[in-house]
Amino acid sequence: MVILSVHNTSDIYGASQSILRVLRRLKLDGHSVHMVLSESGPLVELLEMQGVTVHIFESLAIVERAQLGSLGGKIAFCFRYPYSALWLSALILRLKVDVVHTNTAVMPAPAIAAWMTRRRHLWHLREFFSEFRGAWKYYQRYIWRLSERIITISDAVRDQFDVELRSKCITVYNSLGPGAADIDLEAARRFRESVGNPALLIGMIGRIKWVRKGQEVLIKAAALLAEQYPEARYVVVGSVSSGNEDHLVRLKELIAEVGLSERVVFTGDIKNPRDVYAAFDVTVVPSVLPEPFGRVVMESMAAGTPVVGSRCGGIPEQISDGVTGLLFEPGNERELAAALQKLMSDSELRARMGGAGRERALRMFDDSVTYTSMAKVFAGQAV
């Protein structure tokens, strides 16, 4: 089988890592695997190391908020869309592709190219469109009509489709990847020492984004617990994206306002946070807006650290409430504080939930489980 996957960036992040592992296994199984990228970057080398042939097409039509916010950007997109479809169609015919795979929702052209060349098309949805309900009303039907199957990374992502359109959807969770549960306990100990080796360490990992990611909810909850747990420290791992520098400023202002400046540590980005999870007593995922999946949840669980997460998006699909972690209403700092208090006050409960979470993560998000489902979808078989 000749497979062509199309991806919108060469950066290394969740969607890139997820499809890289799948394409590697497809290649090992004897398939001819190609990927189209919009730019050169670190992903290219990783793909080529796995035997995947990479094609760079810099004019690939991508739905980008910044670009479509201007008249010039809209005009450029209108030209790039048909050009992309024609370029991809020519590539599909030249390579004699059997199945086309679109790896994110922000690229409309591969589906049309597959339709024009009468090839099977699989669309991989990893995003929410709750902010664009008007456009989503029509775009979901475009996706449905031009796809043999729609792969969603959580039931929450699937459920944004109208009920009558869900028949083509199949949920396949992202996998942890090799070595996700191999923790360097000495590295975890060193990290904990680097932030003062507190009696209780509560951590959050992710992009710093006011309201969306919920760092401010964690700080407000920490303020409610400050008197009861003066020994607790809070770590925020991550950075702001370009253009959102004010989000960090606002967060630090809030921290100062509630008197927690000496108790909150910012580390910036950490390339491989696997050992950091193991250094935490509790990981918090306080997203206010829905996370399509919430990779931090399964990575923390695999490290044996219990997770307190907001009850939105794909997070509740990973956490078994009261067994592997605790859930709270998004944006509700009092509920978050209550959940944290329950875990912070009981080391045996933390250990029990951490162990149960590790077992659940390794069972649900194992590479072989994800790949078995993906391989069947690519082959056109029932899952």
Number of C-alpha atoms within 10 A of each C-alpha: 15 16 22 28 21 23 23 22 19 19 15 15 10 14 19 18 17 19 20 19 20 20 26 19 18 20 18 13 10 10 15 19 22 22 23 24 21 18 19 16 13 12 20 22 14 16 21 14 11 16 16 23 15 20 17 14 15 14 17 27 24 22 16 13 9 8 15 15 10 11 10 11 14 15 12 15 21 12 12 18 20 17 16 24 22 17 16 26 23 14 16 22 13 9 13 15 21 19 21 27 24 26 23 20 20 16 20 23 24 32 25 23 24 25 18 13 15 12 20 19 25 26 27 24 23 21 20 19 16 12 9 9 12 10 11 16 14 10 16 16 14 14 21 18 14 20 24 18 23 25 26 24 22 25 18 22 23 25 14 18 19 11 9 7 17 15 12 15 22 21 19 21 26 28 26 22 15 10 9 18 20 11 18 12 13 11 15 19 16 15 18 20 12 10 17 13 14 15 13 19 21 23 23 24 25 21 18 24 21 20 15 16 22 25 27 25 22 27 21 21 21 28 19 18 17 17 9 11 16 12 12 17 22 25 19 21 19 18 20 17 11 6 7 13 13 12 19 17 12 13 17 17 13 16 20 13 11 14 12 19 13 10 19 20 16 14 13 15 15 13 7 7 16 22 22 23 26 28 27 25 21 26 27 28 27 30 28 22 18 22 23 21 25 24 19 20 26 27 26 29 29 30 25 29 29 33 35 26 26 28 23 22 21 22 27 20 16 24 25 17 17 12 15 27 29 23 23 21 16 20 23 17 22 18 16 27 22 15 20 22 17 14 21 20 13 10 13 10 18 22 17 16 25 26 20 20 29 21 15 19 26 20 13 17 20 18 20 15 16 19 21 14 17 23 17 12 19 19 11 14 10 8 12
